[in-house]
Amino acid sequence: MLFNSWEFLILLLITLLCFYAIPRCAAQKCIQTTIFITASAVFYAWEDWRLLALLVISCGGNAAATVHILSKKIRGDEAGAHFWVKMAIILNLALLGLFKYAGLVVSSIPGIPQNWVDWVCSIPLPIGISFYTFHGISMVVDMSRGKVHAYDQMLQTESKVKLYSTTMRDMGLYLLMFPQLIAGPIIKAHYFWPQIKAKLWNNIDWARALRYLITGYFFKMVVADNLSPVTEVLTSSEFITRTDGATLLMILLGYSIQIFADFGGYSMIAIGLAALFGYRFPINFNFPYISTSLTQFWQRWNMTLSAWLRDYLYIPLGGNRKGAARTYINLFLVMFLGGLWHGADWKFALWGSMHGLVLAIERFIGNTSWGKRLRIPQWISIPYCFIIVCALWTTFLMPNIDTVYLFFHQVCTHFSCSPAAFIMNPSIYSVCLYASFIVIYHIWGWWRENKQRHQPVHRGTLSFRGACIYGFMLFMILTNSGPQCGFVYFQF
């Protein structure tokens, strides 16, 4: 079920009415949580109810592991708690590996019969599995690290059956919560668990909810969905072969805008939906295209994934605590695995490897004496970062590495074009029109960071100018939305 569908809007309205219709009582939190889980199950199983089976296995396994970790820790049995953490991580990674990476592994082994390879590759990928797998790992690891204290008192006073049922219910909410179920943001357990409490209608942050919902739907439905038909031509080798390099680069620029508007729009919608139910999600994008380095880009783009990889992979690998060489290796390895997380294909491994390589080079330069004194103006550093990011988006859009090579070969060997034909090209017009909204958005972000950094930002009230801007976006959503498309990150 898509956020931009009538079915979802009906489900959202029914869920909101039922969620806040519960009167204040001892069981209010339990009932509201159950309503939210039920709505999330309907949302997830709308296209295929069989997908719920995997979620139930993930939820049950992580809940059981959580209860055992708590029990072991309260007795001082750290070895036993560590054992259950490992078992839970193995379960999560096994589910992810079976459905996402089995095809890649089998196809890479020589001598395997082709019919076996075809059968394994035909196993469908459950949507959102990467995200709720990461949530499950976050839960058991944070619990083992003593960062989640929701059940400390229950361990002393309640039976194990009661503890397990409560943990199972809360785990179900954490994994299934429909605003972030399919494509994040990735919310760490210690951030989310304290928010599980009874919610009141009067406490809804309407300003936050509407601000993020309108902006998110505008980015997705007006910008991303209108650019999608323009950029999908880059998946065709025939189109690339007969098109000049300048046009190809403009369409690639359009895809760079589209993927930000699509994923950033989804994240904003998720934040707004969570606010309607009294939950606060962290921001996931912070004007990534004004980054002055690739290091800064990953502090602005998909911020919750970057934080997850840092806390649960980069730091456990040693981070920067074991010397410069190990730091560079860790950076490269984390980005390589992060690339494979995006998709079971070697083109994603290439994408992650190139990001890791540039991050390691930037880290090396930053550690040198001359690098510490180096001051590159933003009019150079921002285009440098943007060009690298755009060039590497080709691995996301194009079907294979051969098509990526063909694209850059065509750009380098057939760059010239007719100015008149270029200007009159409807694809170029669409890219310029819809990209302008994202460009203006980033210019405003740059201005706010560099020119208004000492001025307070008032978010509680909406100015007349702000009301006009949101009114314009709402008008564009109603009158100029593109063809309904799924979210780009659903495939990951």
Long-range contacts (C-beta under 8 A, 24 or more apart in sequence): 1-42, 1-43, 1-44, 1-46, 1-47, 2-484, 2-486, 2-487, 3-217, 3-220, 3-266, 3-269, 3-273, 3-487, 4-217, 4-220, 4-221, 4-225, 4-481, 4-484, 5-484, 7-46, 8-43, 11-39, 11-42, 11-43, 12-273, 12-276, 14-39, 15-39, 16-276, 16-277, 19-199, 19-277, 20-199, 20-200, 20-201, 24-198, 24-200, 28-198, 29-196, 29-197, 29-198, 30-169, 32-198, 32-199, 33-169, 33-170, 33-172, 33-173, 33-196, 34-169, 36-173, 36-177, 36-178, 36-277, 37-169, 37-172, 37-173, 37-176, 39-178, 40-173, 40-176, 40-177, 40-178, 40-181, 41-176, 43-178, 43-181, 44-127, 44-128, 44-176, 44-178, 44-181, 44-182, 51-126, 51-127, 54-95, 54-99, 54-126, 54-129, 55-132, 55-175, 55-176, 57-95, 58-91, 58-92, 58-95, 58-132, 58-133, 58-136, 58-175, 59-168, 59-171, 59-172, 59-175, 59-176, 60-168, 61-88, 61-91, 61-92, 61-136, 62-88, 62-91, 62-92, 62-136, 62-139, 62-140, 62-171, 62-175, 63-164, 63-167, 63-168, 63-171, 63-172, 64-164, 65-91, 65-140, 66-139, 66-140, 66-143, 66-167, 66-171, 67-160, 67-163, 67-164, 67-167, 69-140, 69-143, 69-144, 70-143, 70-151, 70-155, 70-163, 71-155, 71-160, 73-144, 73-146, 74-152, 74-155, 74-156, 81-144, 82-144, 84-140, 85-140, 85-141, 85-144, 88-136, 88-137, 88-140, 89-137, 89-140, 89-141, 91-136, 92-133, 92-136, 92-137, 93-133, 93-137, 95-129, 95-133, 96-129, 96-130, 96-133, 98-123, 99-123, 99-124, 99-125, 99-126, 99-129, 100-125, 100-129, 100-130, 100-344, 101-340, 101-344, 103-344, 104-344, 104-345, 104-346, 125-491, 127-182, 127-490, 128-181, 128-182, 128-183, 128-490, 130-341, 130-492, 131-180, 131-181, 131-182, 131-183, 131-184, 131-186, 132-175, 132-176, 132-181, 134-186, 134-308, 135-174, 135-175, 135-186, 135-187, 135-189, 136-175, 137-312, 138-186, 138-187, 138-188, 138-189, 138-308, 138-312, 139-171, 139-174, 139-189, 141-189, 141-312, 142-188, 142-189, 142-190, 143-189, 147-189, 147-190, 148-189, 148-190, 148-193, 150-193, 150-194, 150-196, 170-196, 177-274, 177-279, 178-273, 179-269, 179-270, 179-271, 179-273, 179-274, 179-277, 179-279, 179-281, 180-270, 180-274, 180-281, 182-266, 182-487, 182-489, 182-490, 183-263, 183-266, 183-267, 183-270, 183-487, 183-489, 183-490, 183-492, 184-266, 184-267, 184-270, 184-284, 184-302, 184-304, 184-305, 184-489, 185-267, 185-270, 185-271, 185-281, 185-282, 185-283, 185-284, 185-303, 185-304, 186-304, 186-305, 186-307, 186-308, 187-281, 187-282, 187-304, 188-307, 188-308, 188-311, 191-282, 192-279, 195-278, 195-279, 195-280, 199-277, 199-278, 200-278, 203-278, 204-275, 204-276, 204-278, 205-275, 205-280, 207-459, 207-460, 207-461, 207-462, 208-271, 208-272, 208-275, 208-459, 209-272, 209-273, 209-275, 209-276, 210-272, 210-470, 211-272, 211-459, 211-470, 212-268, 212-269, 212-271, 212-272, 212-275, 213-268, 213-269, 213-272, 213-273, 214-470, 214-473, 214-474, 214-477, 215-265, 215-268, 215-470, 215-473, 216-264, 216-265, 216-266, 216-267, 216-268, 216-269, 216-270, 216-271, 216-272, 217-265, 217-269, 217-477, 218-265, 218-437, 218-473, 218-474, 218-476, 218-477, 219-260, 219-261, 219-262, 219-264, 219-265, 219-268, 219-438, 220-261, 220-262, 220-265, 220-266, 220-269, 220-487, 221-265, 221-477, 221-481, 221-482, 222-434, 222-437, 222-473, 222-476, 222-477, 222-480, 222-481, 222-482, 223-257, 223-258, 223-261, 223-265, 223-434, 223-435, 223-437, 223-438, 224-258, 224-259, 224-261, 224-262, 224-265, 224-482, 224-485, 224-488, 225-481, 225-482, 225-483, 225-484, 225-485, 226-430, 226-434, 226-480, 226-481, 226-482, 227-254, 227-255, 227-257, 227-258, 227-261, 227-430, 227-431, 227-434, 227-435, 227-482, 228-258, 228-482, 228-483, 228-485, 229-482, 229-483, 230-254, 230-427, 230-430, 230-431, 231-255, 231-258, 231-397, 233-427, 234-394, 234-397, 234-398, 234-407, 235-397, 235-398, 235-399, 235-403, 237-402, 237-403, 237-406, 240-403, 240-406, 240-407, 240-410, 241-406, 241-410, 243-410, 244-414, 244-415, 244-416, 244-417, 244-422, 245-410, 245-411, 245-412, 245-413, 245-414, 245-415, 245-416, 245-417, 246-415, 246-416, 246-417, 246-422, 247-417, 247-422, 247-425, 247-427, 247-428, 248-407, 248-410, 248-411, 249-411, 250-427, 250-428, 250-431, 251-427, 251-431, 252-390, 252-391, 252-393, 252-394, 252-397, 252-407, 253-390, 253-431, 253-435, 254-427, 254-430, 254-431, 254-434, 254-435, 255-393, 255-396, 255-397, 256-289, 256-386, 256-389, 256-390, 256-393, 257-431, 257-434, 257-435, 257-438, 258-488, 259-393, 259-396, 259-488, 260-285, 260-288, 260-289, 260-438, 261-434, 261-438, 262-487, 262-488, 262-489, 263-302, 263-487, 263-488, 263-489, 266-487, 266-489, 286-445, 287-441, 287-442, 287-445, 287-446, 287-449, 288-389, 289-382, 289-386, 289-389, 289-438, 289-442, 290-382, 290-442, 290-445, 290-446, 290-449, 291-382, 291-385, 291-386, 291-389, 292-376, 292-378, 292-381, 292-382, 292-385, 293-362, 293-381, 293-384, 293-385, 294-355, 294-358, 294-359, 294-362, 294-385, 294-388, 294-389, 295-359, 295-362, 295-363, 296-385, 297-385, 297-389, 298-355, 298-359, 305-338, 309-334, 309-337, 309-338, 310-334, 313-337, 324-364, 324-367, 327-363, 328-360, 328-363, 328-364, 331-356, 331-359, 331-360, 331-363, 332-356, 332-357, 332-359, 332-360, 335-359, 341-492, 342-396, 342-492, 343-491, 343-492, 345-400, 346-401, 347-395, 347-398, 347-400, 347-401, 347-404, 348-395, 348-396, 350-395, 350-401, 351-392, 351-395, 351-396, 354-392, 355-392, 358-388, 396-488
